[in-house]
Amino acid sequence: MKRIKAIDIFRGLCMTWMVITHLLDWWLIREHSWLQDVAIMVLDPIGASGFLFISGVSITLSYRKRLIKARNSEDFSTQIVKNSYFFRTLFIFTIAIFYNIPISVVLTNPSYIWTWFVLLTAAVSMFMVWPLLYTSIILRIFIGIFIIIANQILMVILIPFNGEMNILGVLYHFLYHDISQDPILGFFPFFLFGTVIGDVLFDSYMKNDSINKKQDLEKKLIIPSIITGSFLIILGISINFPNFIIRQSLSWMIYSLGIDILFFSILLFFEKFVMVNTKRSYRLLFYYSFYSLTVYLGHNLLYFIFLKQLNAFNIWFFILATFILIGLLLRTVYKKWEAKASIKTQIGRLSLAIAFRIEEKKKLKK
């Protein structure tokens, strides 16, 4: 199964937007901080929610491919696939906790170790979705809808207990700290619906005939996704117009999910039916996608460069220059080291190696 360009373009755009959001927050003078608020209202659906959505798509594809490999190989078992997934998730979770430690140190508040930045949300989402990968697509859709509704109810119930030292206060901290970030119940549905798209995409790609594969992809994924995405966008806007862009509201979640589904289906359509060779046009975004975890962890070094020094006009020049320079740096790294410089890839390889080692020890004990 070839690498799907639409996934790289989507994830590359998500990473680009997350970097831009942080640079707006870090570099803008306080008088012009309104620009970040406006940018988030307009483009936030392809930020953390989009990243989690496309992560659900790609993880499902990877998991399904490995399961098929396990069925056709004597050395590669289903248990190895499960164990490697678990260790990969555990490593990402550990990195997420370590990522939060400096914040808790700076704020002199140990509770900030548990903060729902997108990396922690992604890791916990991977834990939560694993048993659901063995369920039907329909069941996952209903579970996703239920979580979206339950999240709105729980927020209303628990927000008054923020900071209190009781059971409800602890539950609030576990589920929603910091609520301005990417709390699990508000963003796990994006990951879960991504697995639904991933499964449909995988089934379509398993077709051997290239003509039937395209027809199957168009009939089972692209057209239904365009219709569903458009419907969700209209529904989200209608529920709470003009305040549908208020982050984490019910209308925003529906609207953002619609944007993610529609945007990905359009990218997939262009890849398969319009622009057969998109290599040149998406290469910079490919590097941002391929090194997504590396970029996410490394871009924090940009914090100090223009800290609170730029205005709403000149910041765009520096952001564009930063985007291009990072892209060129990633291209140089890719040409020299490729996957060796990808933290995400190395985590996958290490997880697989540990899983193989565990199975070897089991065989020796028999």
Order of alpha helices (4+ residues) and beta strands (2+ residues): alpha-alpha-alpha-alpha-alpha-alpha-alpha-alpha-alpha-alpha-alpha-alpha-alpha-alpha-alpha
